[in-house]
Amino acid sequence: MKMAAIERKIIHVLSNNVVMTKLSSGKNSIAFGKGIGFKKQPGMSVIESEITQEFLLHTMETIEHYEQILNNVDTRIVGITEEVIAMAQQRLEGEFSETIHAALVDHINFAIERCRRGVLITNPFSYEIKLMYKEEYDVASAAVNYLNEKLDAQLPEDEIAFLAMHFHGARNRERGTETLAVVRLVAKIMDEARSIGLQFNDSFSSLRFISHLKGLIDRIKKESHIKNPLLHRIQSEYPESYERSLALSAILEEHLKKPVPEDETGFLTLHIERFNQREQL
């Protein structure tokens, strides 16, 4: 028996290329397609062949939040923001959480309002975010350029880091507070690392060190650790780097309220030693 095709009725026209629809299955969606909203009105149908990308809104809470945003934000800002989300979803792996739609529209609307009033908000963790979430940061950089062009805005460079965090949270289904907590902790570790002699820049060594640090934090949280068969050799061959690693591990333990096993401290020692050796070349 052939299943009936899902029909879509337009609820809101967000731009020439974005519409919000009601599906015959009962769900709502944000649908994208070149010219999909051109000369369209609420109540009109959308043909599936017109859609190049679609996000389903599953929960009533998400739909209600989005409706509130639509009632309080210029539709043009909503439409352009949704185009940015679609672009980011195409370039980044992992399906975005549905919560990004209302959250990012809300953020960008306030950012543009602040910008037009001359109130610029700086992001104290821009440098760390650029290193920690390089893929998201690169996409966010293109997104800010697109927003500035399409909305005749002047969003500052720090907005790239804010958007990168939104994209990271959406693709990993993390709350913004969780993402920010990790960023803060990495920033604190980097400050301590600088005080004991490490110099960070945009080099591969810096990126690899930060990548290991992110993985280490995740393993400590999950208490999922890996054995280090070279631990004793590392301790004897690199005593100075091991001492530095102990200092960083102490900060992790203090903030995460969980122990850092010696095996993990050993791996961190190797990264510090390699980092120093590469930077001295």
N, C-alpha and C positions, 0 to 999 in steps of 0.2 A: 504494500500500500504506500503510495507516494505521499510524503509529508507536505503539508501546505507551506508555501513560502512565508517567511516572516515579513509582515508589513510594518512600515515606519511612517508615523505622522509627525510633522514638524511642530514642536512646542515653541521654540525660540529660534530666530535667525540671528546668529552671533556675528557673522560676516559673510562675504560672498563665498567663502570657502569652508565655513563651519556652521553647523546647525545642531540644536538639541532636539532629540526625537523621542517619541513614545513608541515602543515596539508592541506588536500584537501579542507578544509573549508576556507583557506586563512590565518589562524592564524599561528603563530610560537609558539613552546613550548620547554621547557627543560624537557626531559623525563629521568626517573630513572628506573633501573632494573638491577639485577645481571647479568653481562656479556652482557648487551644490546649493548655495543660499541665494544665488543671483535671481532677483525678481520673485523670490518665494515669500509666502506668508504662512503664519501658523495655521495648521489644519491641512496644509498641502502634503502630498505623499512624497517620499524619497525612494527612488529606485535603487536597488542594491548595487547595480552596475555603476552608479554615480559615486559610490563610497570607495575611497582608497585606504581609509584608516578609520577605526571606530573604537571608542572606549565605552564599556558598559558601566553604568552606575548601579550597583547592586543593592545598597541599603537605603532605607527611607531617610536615615539620618544624613547620609551623603547628599541625597537629592534635595532635602529641605535646606541644608546648609548652602548648596549651590543656588537654590532659588532665592535665598536671602541675599547672596552676593549679587545675583542678577538684578535684584530690586534696588541695589545701592551703588552699583558700579556702572560707569559708562559702557554700553554694549561694545563699543569699538575696542576698549581695553580688554574686555572679556574675549572677544574674537581673536585679537592679535596674540593674547597670552595662550589661548588654546592652540594657535598655530605654532607657537614656540614649544608647547608640550609635545605636539605631534612630531615636530622636528627632532626634539630630544629623544623621544621614544624610538624613532627610526635609527638614531645613531648609537644608542646605548642598549646593551643587552639587558634582558630581564624586563618582565611586564611591570609597568608602573602601577603603584597603588592608586585606587580611585580617589583617595583623599587629596592628591596633588592638585586637582582641578580648582576646587574652591580655595585651597591654601595659597597656591601660586597667584591666582587672580587677586586675592586679597592683599598679598605681599606687594605685588607690582603696582596695584592701585595706590597703596599708601606711599610706596617709594616715589612714584611720579608726583603725588601731591606734595611730599616733602621737598622734592627737587624744585618744583615750581615756586615753593615758598622760600627757597634758598636755604632750607634746613638739610644738611647732608649728614647722613649717618655713616660712620666709618665701621669697618669690620676689623676688630683687633686680631683676628686669626686668618686674615687673607693669605698670608704666606704659607701657613701650615696647611690650609685647605687646598691651596694650589699644588702642594707636594703630595698630600694624602689622597686627593680625589682628582687626579690629573685628567682622566677621561671626562668626568663630569665638568671639570673646570674649563676644558677646551670647548665643550658644547655650550656651556653657560656664556663663554666669551662671545661666541657667534650669536647667542640668544640676545644678549644685551645690545649688541650692534643692531640686530633686527628690530628690537623694541624701540631703540632710539630713532631709527630711520622711519619706522611706520607710525610711531606715535609722536614724532617731532619732540622727543624728550632728550634730556641730557643726563641720563643715569650715570653715576660715576663708576670707576673701575672696581671699587669695593663691592658693587652689586653683583659682580661676576661670582664672587665667593658665596654670597647669600644664595644665588640661584643654584650654584654647584651643590650646596648642602640640600636644597629642596630636591634636586634630581637624585642625589645619593640616597636620601631618605625614601624617596618614592620607589626606586628600583630595588632597595633592600628591605622595604616595608618597615622602616624604623620611624619612631616618633622623632620629631625635631629635637626634643630634649635629649634623647639618647645619642643622636649624632653629635650634638653640641658638646655633650659630656665627654665623648671620645676625643673630639677636637681639643677641648680644654686640657685634657690629660696629656695628649701628645705635645701640645704647646709647652706644658710645664716640664715634661721630660726633655724637650729640646732646649729649653732655657738652662736646665741643669747640665745638659750635655755640653752646651757652649761654655759654661763656667768651668768645666773640667777639660776644655781644650778642643772640642769638636767644632768645626766651622762648616755651617750648612750653606749650600747654594743650589743651583738648579742642575747640578751634576747627577750622573747615574748613581754615584755613591750615596748621595743624599736621598735620592728616590728609593734606593734599595733599603737603606737604613729605616726610613719611615715605613716602608711596606712591611718590613719585619716587625717593627714596633706595633703596627696595627694588628698583625696576626697574633702577636704575643698577647696583647690586651684581650683579644677575642678568646684565646685559649685559656687565659687566666680566669676570665668570666665563666667559661664553660667547664673549667677544671679538666680540660682535655689536653694533656701534655705529651710531649714526645721525649723518648730517652736519648741521652747524649753519650754515646760510647767513648767519646774523646774528652770527657770532662776533666779527668785528672791531668791529661797531657796539656789541655788548654790552660788549666790553673798554673801549671809549672812553667810553661813556655811564655805565657802572656800575663804575668802577675799584675802589671800596671793597668792593662785593659780590664782585667778581671775585677780589680778594685773599683774601677770606674763603673763597671757593669753592676756591681753590688750597690753602688750609690743610686743608680737608676732603678734597680729592682726594689729598693727600699721605698722610693716614691710610688711605684706601682702598687706595692703592698698597702701602703698607707691609704691610697685613694680607692682601691678596689676592695679593700678589707679581705683580701685573700692572699695566701702565700705564693711567692714565686719560687718554684723548685730550682735547685742548684743546676739541674740539667738545662733549664731555660736560661739561667744566668750565664751558663757556658756558651750557649748559642749567641746570646747578646754580646758576649766578649769577642767572639769571632767577628761579628759585624763591626764592632768598634775598632778592632785591630785592622781589619780590611779597609775600613773607612779611612783610618789614619794613614795607612800605607799608600792608598790611592791618592789621597789629597796631598801627600808629600812628594809625589812623582813630578 
